[in-house]
Amino acid sequence: MRDLWKEIERILPEVQKPTRYIDREWNSIRKDHRDAQLKIALIYPDVYEVGMPNLGLQILYDILNSQDDVLAERAYAPWVDMEEKLRQRRIPLFSLESHLPLASFDVLGFSLQHEMTYTNVLNVLDLAGISLHAAERDERNPLVIGGGPCAYNPKPLAPFFDFFVIGEGEEVVLELVEGVKSWQRMGNKRRKEELLRALTKIPGVYVPSFYRVEYNSSGRIGKVEPISEDIPQVVSKRFVSDLDRARIPMRPIVPYMEVIHDRCSLEIMRGCTRGCRFCQAGMIYRPARERSAEYLRGVGEELLRETGYEDISLASLSTSDYGRIEWLVEELMRGCAEKGVSISLPSLRVDTFSVSLAEHIQTCPPVPGVGLRTSASSVEPRGHSAELSRSPQSSRRRGVKKTGLTFAPEAGTQQLRDVMLISLC
């Protein structure tokens, strides 16, 4: 295998943010490739600082590396300056932990979070020296699989992927691992088609090459049907029914550089009870499931110990819809305030953010002089933060950075969202 590190190291002074391409972050995992039967590269098709905080990828990274004979490493799309250097020097795209070419892995798993990264997926394959079309790749090439929200509509990327996972990856990933390892043990007799046919028996796996697609006169899909009777007619999504048994990475990777969502993330629930028809996430992550508040309190404290972050975010589609949000915030605030740690409440609905919850956030900390204040004049759409910050005096005394709330004015049109923002401000 071609170790690319020396070649990469020579070009790092010539690119922006070279930290994107080095390894050994706190809590990252390095394994010997010679000891692993199955080698998987988990790829987020965007730059490091965007993909690094992705919770789904961190969960899969943790699950896969917990298996003794499985190795999982990460890869991200390079920025344009690094891409230019790689192409000039004919250096293939590499994994972060070992700096080995992506083509040397058995499986490339792409996280498909939004449609704007589709061209990045193809660019990553091209930079890795791997044929774009699945039909051009045989058993000597890595398997290319996709998962995440965009896998629910896999047709646009179907020609380029060997198969997709529909649903929540942690529920199915070890079944896939066992299927691929069994296929590997066949040695010279193994054929890619045999593996793909066997994987169709796993619920949640969609293999595009085993389905015929017919289009109607308008160019839309009219019918999709399997090519043979042993292929499932319908592919059902996989989901974790009990979130308390779903794995939480207790030692998430801490980057050297600043990334988006640069904080400790604690997922408190999945799904949403609202059922808004315009909300993709509300549809694909249903049913709504909550983790127990007592369990979350202990996990939150451990995550902060293992990462050293000064901010913990209670993550979900709608944090204020969590059944025991006030109790959980109160308990976490009690421990966090003593350590100078902030709590962020992202994705809040205005109609469920109560005065009572605001009072809990303000008055819970038993430490004199440490409190939080709301800024009612800064309410912005999803993705922006309406700040809920510590008083300047207490922030300076304890070195606690500001935290924030993110309100999500939910409506089907931009005009309605603007009206809601005006009325709130």
N, C-alpha and C positions, 0 to 999 in steps of 0.2 A: 504494500500500500504506500502511496506517495504522501509523505508528510510535507505539508505545504508551509509550515510555520516560517522557515527561514526566508522563503520567497515573499510571504505576506509581511513579515517584519520589516523587510527592506522598503516596502512602499507605504507603511503606516505614517511616516513623517510627511507624506505628500497628500494626505486626505484629511477631510474634516472629521473631527470626532473619532480618532482611531480607537477609542475605548469600545466602539461598536463591535470591533473585530477581534478583541482579545478575550481571554477566558479567565477561569479561576475566581469568579465572583464568590462572595460569601454564600455558603450552602449549595454551591453547584456540585455536581457529582461527576467524577471521572472514573471510568472503568477501563480495564485492559481489553482491547478488541480481540485478543487471542483467546480470552476466556468466555466470550459470549457466543452463544449459538445463533442468536437473532440480534441484528443491529438495526436500530430504527432512528431515523432523523426526523424530529418534529419541527416542522417549518411554519413560521408565520410570515406570509408573503408581504411584509412591509418592513420598514427600518427597525432597528433594534429597540429604540426607545418607545416605539408604538407597540411592538409585539411582546416585549419583555414582561409587562405587567399582566398579560392575558391569563386569567385564572384557569381557564380550561386547559391551556397548554401546560401550566404548572402542575395541575392535577394529574394529567397523563404522564408527565415526566416523572412524578413521584411514584405512581403506580408501576410503571414499566421498570424503573430502576430498583424497585423493591424485589424484583425477580432475579435470582442469582445468575441465570443463563441468558438474561436479556440486557441489552445496553441501549439507552436512549440518550441522544444528544440533541442540541438545538441548532437551528439555522434561521437566518433572517435575510430579507432582501437587502442588498447593499445600496448605499446612496449612489447617486450618479457618478460622483468622482471616483469612488472605489470600483464601480462597474467598469469605468473606462480603463483603469489601471489593470484590472483582471483580464480584460479583453486584449489589451496591448501586450501583456506578458504571457497570455495564454494560460492563465492560472484558473482552474475550475473552481466553482463555488464550493465552499467547505462548511463543515460543522464547526461550532464554536469551541466545544470541549477539546477535541483532538486535532482540529485543523486538517482533517482528512477529506478527500473529495466526496461530495454527496453520492456520486455514482458508486462508491465502494460500500454503501449501506444496502441492506436487504429490503428495507421499506422506507419510503418517503411519505410522511403523513402531513398533509397540508391542513391548516386551520382556515376555513373559509368563513370569515366574519362579515364581509360585505362585498358587494359586487364590484366596487372600485378597485379591488385587488386582483381581479381576474387576469388582467394583462401581466401583473407582477408574477402570478403563478407560472405563466408561460415563459417569462423572462428568467425566472429562477431555474426552470428545467433547461433552458437554452444555455445559461451560464454554467450549469453543471455538466454540460455535454451529453444530455439525455434527450432522446427523441421525444418530440412533443406529443405525437399521437400514440395512444395506447396500442393500436393495431401494429405499430412498427416496433414495439418492444416485446421481447420474448423472455423466457425464464432466466436468461443471463443478465437481465436488467433489473433494477430495483422495482418493486411494486409501488405504484403511485396511488395513494388513497386520499380521499377528502372527507372532512367532517365539519361540523359547525352549523350555524344558522342557514347558510346558503346551500348546504347539502339537501335541504328540503325541496329545492328546485334545481336538481342537478343537470338538467338538460343542456344549458349553455356550455357547461364544461365536460359533458359526457365523452366527447371524442378523445379527451386528454387523460382521463383517469381510468384506472383498472377497476376500481369500485369505490362506492361511497358508503359511509356509515350514517344512517338516518337516526337522529336522536342524541342522547347523552353518552359521550364516549366512554366514560368510566364504567358504564354498565356492560359494555360489550368488548372492551379492549383485550382483556385476558382470554376471551374465547377466540378472538382473532389470532392472538399470539400462539395459542395451542394449535390452531388450524394451520398456520404457516410453518410452525416447527415440525408438525407431523409430515407436511409436504416436503420439507427440507430433508427429512430422514429417508426419503425415497431415493436420494442420490441421483445417479445419472438417468434414472427412469422418470424423473419428475417432469411434468409438462405444465406450463402456466394455465392452460385451459382446465386441467384437472383440479388445480387449486381453486380457481375462481368458481368452478361448479360446486366444489365442496363448501366454499364459503357462503354460497347462496342459501345453504341450510341453516345458517345462523340468522335469527331474526334481526332485522335492522340493516342488513347488508344488501345493497343494490348494485348489481353488476350490469352496466349499460349494454355491453356486447351481447347479453343474453335476452334482449328485448327488442321487438320490432316496433317502430314508431311510424304511424301513418298520419299524414297531414291532410286537412281539408282544403277546400278551394281558396280560403282566405289566408292560407299559410300557417294557421294555428294547428296545434296537435289535435288530431281527431281521435286517435286510439293508440294505446300502448299495450302490447301483449307479449308474453314470454315466447321464446322460440321453440320450447319443448315443454312437455307436461311436468317434468321434474323441477322446473323453475317456478318459484312462487308467483302467483298472479298479482298479489298485493304485498308490498314491503311495509311492515308496520314499524313505527319508530320505537326506539328503546328509551326508557326513562327509569330513574331511580325512584322507587316507590317510598322508601324511608330515608330521608335525608340524613338522619342521625347515623346511619350505617355507611353513608357515602364518605369516601376518603377526603380528608382535608390535609393538604401538605403542611405538616407541622414545622418544616424548616424550608420555607420558600426562599428562592434565590434573591439575594439582595445585590443590585447592580452597583457598579462603581460610579456610573454617571447618572445624571438626573434623567428620569424617564417620565412619561405621562402617568398620572395616578401613582405618584412616587410615595407610596404609603403601604401600610399593612392592610390587606383586604380580608375581611371576614364575611363570608356568604351566609346570610341568616335565613334566606328562603329562596325558592324558585317558583316561577310561574306567577300568575296574577289572577285575582278573582273578578276583575272588571269585564273582561271579554270585549274590549273595544275592537271593532272590526278593522280599523285602520292600523292597528298595532301588530307588526310582525312578531315581535318578541312575545307578546301576550298570547298569541296563537300557538307558536311552536314550543314554548316552554310549559304549557299547561300539562297536567293539572297543578294548581297551587299547592306547594308543600313547604312546611316550616321545620326548622331545626328547633330542638328544645332550648329554652332560654338558659337553663342551668348548664347544659352542655356548652353553649356558646360562650358563657362567661368564662369557663375554665380554658377553653380553646383560645379565646382572645388574649388572656393573660400569658399563655404559653407562646403564642405567636410573637408577642412583643418581646419576650425574653430571647427568642431565637433569632430575631431580626435586628433589634435595636432601633426600630422605627420610632418616630415621635408622633405619629399620627396613625390611627386605626379607622378604617372605613367599614361601616356596616352595609354590605353590598346586597342588592336585590333589585328587582324591577320597580318595586314601590315600597321603600323601607318603612314608611309610616303605616302601611297596611299589615305589618307584622303584629301578631296578636298581643305580644307582651313587650312591645317596643319600649314603653316607659320604664318597666321594671329592668329591662336589659340595659338601657342607657344609664339608669341610676346606679346599677351595680358596677358597670364598667367605669363610669365616671368616678366612683368612689376610689377605685384602685388607680385609675389613670391620672387623676389630678395630683396624687401624691408623687407620681413619677414625672410629672410635667408632660404627659402625653395628651394629645388632642383627639377628639372623636369627630369623625365626619359622617354626616347622614346624607348620602346621595340619593337622587331620584325620589324626592318627596312629592306627594300630591298635596296641592294646596288645601283641598277640602278635608284632609285627614291630619294635617299638621296642627295639632291642637295647642291651645294656651297651656294646658296641663303639661304637654311634652316640653314646651319651651321653658316652663317653670322648673321642670325636672333638670333640664340641661343647665339652667342658671343656678339652681340652688343646691344641687346634689353634693358637690365637692365639700367635704368637711374641713378643707384646708383654708384658713383665713386668707382673704385677699385673692383667692383664685376663683374666678367665675367666668361666665360666658355672657355675651350680650348679642342680641339679634340686630341685624341691620335691615329694617323693613323696606328701605328704599332701593334695595339691590336684588330684585327678583328677576331672574332671567330664564330663558328656555332651557330644556334638557341639554346637558353637555356643558352648561355654564354654572357658575356657583354663586348663590346668594349667600354672602358671607355671614357666618355666625362666629364671631371672634372673641377671644379673651380681651379683657380690658387692657389698654396699652401698659398700664402700670404693672399689672400682674404678669403680662407677657415679658416685660423687661426684667422683672425680678427673677422669674423662674426659667427664662430662656425657652418658653413655649411658643412655637410658631402658630400663626393663625390657622384655624380650621374653617370648614365651610359646610353649608347646606346646598343642595342642588334641588330646586323646585322644578317640577315637570308640568307645565301647563298643557294638559292633554286635550287636543281637539283635532278634528279631521281636516281643517284648513288653516292656512297661515293667518287669514283674517280673524278667525275666532281666537287663535292664540294671541294675536296682537291685542284684541279687545280684553282678554283676560289679564294680560300684562299691564295694560293701562289702568284697569280697575284695581289691580293689586298695588301698583306703585302710587 
